[in-house]
Amino acid sequence: MISPSLKTLGMLMVVGALIALSLAILFTEGRKHRKPCKMPKIRRYYIQAETIEWDYAPTGMDNFMGMELPAIHHKKPNQIGTKYLKAKYVEYTDETFTTKKHQPADMGILGPVIRGVVGEQLRILFRNKLPFPASIHPHGVLYDKASEGAGYVEKPGGPFVSPNSGDAVMPGEEFEYVFNVPERAGPLTGNPLSSIAWMYHSHAMDEPKETQAGLIGFIVITRKGKAKKNGAPKDVDREFFVMPKIFDEQTSGFLEQNILKYLNDTGKLTDAQFQSFKNGAIRASNQKDSINGYIFINNPGIRMCEGERVRWYAGTIGAFDLHPVHWHGIVGSEDGVRRVDTVFVAPGIARVLDTEADNPGSWLFHCHIDGHMMDGMVDIFHIDKCKKKSRE
């Protein structure tokens, strides 16, 4: 005869088995109907911050007025001239940092364009080969604290640079930044633009020293479904990037090195002279009113074909950098909402100007603040009569 306790135990085992079977069926059915978690497409960049010798006027001429450069840009015992040590973001093909990627010459001192499409993830392996800390701080995209790329005290008593982060990448070190591209980073719903721009720049230990040295670039985010394989917008024939900026070499992280390299030709620079130069005696000649790091139309050339749709991205980072950039010979649509031939940019702000190259010829574009224009913030672009259009 089976005891009541054994009967109860048996019933419990049967109930338990039925429950387990039911859960297994539910789990299996759930897996059948559950959508798989889709990982974002990853777009990778390999960017190194490097020391370069930069020439603001490689032709040695004021090509705006057709004469020699103003005396303030001549090399003298108390003026550096037009050649300076500067910092530049340089893109490479892979993590070995051995083969540089091509960058159009008209982009000048600008870093490589970081492109993303809404829904993607950007991973940037950054290596710092400069003699001072540097970082990549992006505007517009989504990132966590480790990838903010900015050093500051987050709370009283806290460290200036967060540990295990890209706040400040030390000389010789690397860090991988991870930036996500949600819908909020791209063009607004209903706006006709297929892509918009943001700025990126160094923001490590001393942002002015890092950006005045040259660590600035553009991010372009393209609407989902509107991008070519490389992330550029499909509906545009050419893109150009314009950074009107007064480079203040007196604030650059290379100030001391530039004094020692370019103002000590005889090897007889005294400590008193060095301190005088460092403390501002050469400040006026160390201001360079430039576009993409070139003064007085020394850019190698911006060219397009008649009939092409051209998208200009204009933006800047700096101190006294409020610039109405005016294009001669063409008009366009600013940010997809108004017809203009002048776009106003300020530090941290990037604008988009869509134009049609409908007026063949060579045309001036420049900052429309008189002093900035006459001090060298001018450039030229060419609309050529071509046999074929470049639109894919």
Secondary structure, DSSP 8 states (H G I E B T S, - for coil): ---HHHHHHHHHHHHHHHHHHHHHHHHHHHHHHS-------EEEEEEEEEEEEEES-TTSEETTTTEE--GGGS-BTTB--SEEEEEEEEEESSTT--SB----GGGTT----EEEETT-EEEEEEEE-SSS-B--EESSSB--GGG------SSTT--SS-TTSSSSB-TT-EEEEEEE--GGGS--TT-S-SEEEEEEE--SS-HHHHHHHT-EEEEEEE-TTSB-TTS-BTT-SEEEEE-EEEEETTTSTTHHHHHHHHS-TTS---HHHHHHIIIIITTGGGEEEEETTB-SS-SS-EEEETT-EEEEEEEB-SSS--EEEEESS--EEETTTEEESEEEE-BT-EEEEEEE--S-EEEEEEESSHHHHHTT-EEEEEEE--SS----
